[in-house]
């Protein structure tokens, strides 16, 4: 039987929502989570699975490092695995300008205690002979890792259930209103729930809930195009990325190569669709073959995407509402939410239960959108294509925010 009330309600059953539910329940809170479809069906279950620490927005490092420690402890914490593998991450540059960006990223990473190796052309040929000559420089972080997103979110959800969390799937929330010092939630089937605190983790749909309480953010829906090849002989072990985003690849233990790359795919959050045009598949495979020639004859066996929420400054919204006590936001993760997901859930649980978190969240406040949003160069590069809605909506050019 469904609860009539809970200490905390969470809207959104992606990785952020289930981690938040898990940590709140461990602190003794009664939690009900609402998901309009099934848990982990959107970007949380369809992303690349990269757990990269290199190249993060500088203000995100305390959160990112705290989150990474939770990934490293995933099996002990959750009770089952998610194919977590500390593969290391090779970050490649094609020219001198890109090499300079890599160096800037490396210095920021090192300032937060990460060990970063710099690799010149002769080092690359010796260590990674499968790379083409296009890569002229790279950095390598051995702590970077990967995990299987199709396994991670459901595993955390099962752990949350064992902690007493109520998860309502196929529960479309139609109304969220203030009720005394708390909130009242109503779903399409007419059922309701009263709660003291509310977490808005609804992904690309989260802005609608924020607007119920006089807040907004310029969320843009898009999808990460993803591809997987047939099983191949093992070619490379670390996860691999080019700084221009044309290649993001990893090879699984089964030999399949999972591949992603920019530009992002257009997504329709209303129709709940994120199709991948065939031309993107061909372009991605050409880019991969240009960097790893041994994969030139690989065959793609599946293509997919999901729906992610993006913000023009490429920085998520995390933390308290600026208008409504008891309301907390966590959305707009711009394709980087998988790595920081556990840390976000832990920090939100601390804010709700303790009133504070030791991890600084000020850069992620929704209050920054009270004024026109800054637009990062990265946002424009990833979406700036003919006919692209993002480039029309955000024509300004501003300095790079600091994520590669």
C-alpha positions, 0 to 999 in steps of 0.5 A: 500500500502506498504511503500517504505521507513521507519525510522526503519526496523525490521527483525523478528516478534517475541516478541522482534521485535514487542515490539521494533516496538511498542516503536519506533512508540510511539517515532514518528518513521515510522517502517516496520517489516518483518516476514518470517512467521506469527507474534509470530509463533516461540519461542515467541508463543511456550515457557513456559510463565515464567516471572521468576526473580530468577536465572538470569545472574547477568549482566541481572538484570537491564534489567530484572527488567525494563522489569518486570515493563512493564509486570506488566503494560501490559494491560494498556500499550497495551490495552488488556491482556495476562493472566499475573498472579503474581503467584510467583515462587518456585525454588526447589533443590534436594540435598545439591549442588543444595541448595547451587546454590539456595542460590547463586542465591538468594543472587544475586537476593537480591542484586538487590532488590528482596525479596527472601524467603528461605524454608527448608524441614519443611517449604516446607511441611507446605506451599506446602504439594503437593510437594514430599520429593524429594525437600529438599530446595527451594526459593520463589519470590512472584514477579515472574509471568507467561503470555500466550505467545500465546496471548502476541506477537499478542497483542503487534503486534496489539498495534504496528499496532495502532501506525502506524507500518507496519507489513509484514507477509510471507515476506521472506527477501532475501537481506539486503545491505548498501545504503548510510548511511542506508540500502536496504531490498529486499524480495522474492516477489521482493519488497524493502524498504529503511531505516535509521536504521535496527534491526536484531531480526530474532531469530535462523536465525539472524546470517545470517543477521549479517554475511552480515555485517561482524559479526557472533555469534555461534548460535545453534537452538533448541526447548523447549519441551512443554506439556499440560495436561487435566484440573485437580483439582487445585493442585498448584498455584505458577509456579514451577521449579527444579534447574536441569531443569527436571521440569518446570510447572504451572497450569492455572486457567482452571486446565491444567498443562503446563510442560516443561523440559530439555534437549532441543529438537533438531530443524531444522532451515532450514526445520523450524521443531522442533519435540518432540520425544515421549520419552520426553513426558514420561520422563517429566511426570515421572519427574513431578509425582516424584515432584508432586505425585498428578499429576501422573495420568494426561494425556497429551493432546498436545505436541509442540515446536518452534525454539529458538536461543542459544549461548554457553555462554547462554547470548543473543546478544543485542545492536549496531552492532560492524561493521555497524552504524545504525544496531542493534542486538537482538537475541540468547535469549537462552530460556530466551527472553520472560521475558526480551522482553519488556525491550529489545524493550524499550532499542533498541528504546532508542538506536535508537532514543536517541543514548543511553539507561540508561540500561547497555547492555555491557554484551550482545555485539556481539563483544564478539564473535570476540574471541572463545566463552566461554561455560557455564556449563548450556549450556552443561547440557541442550544439552549434550546428546549422538549424540547432536550437541551442545556437539560436537561443544562446548566440553569445560567445563567452570564455570556456567554463573549464570542462573538456 
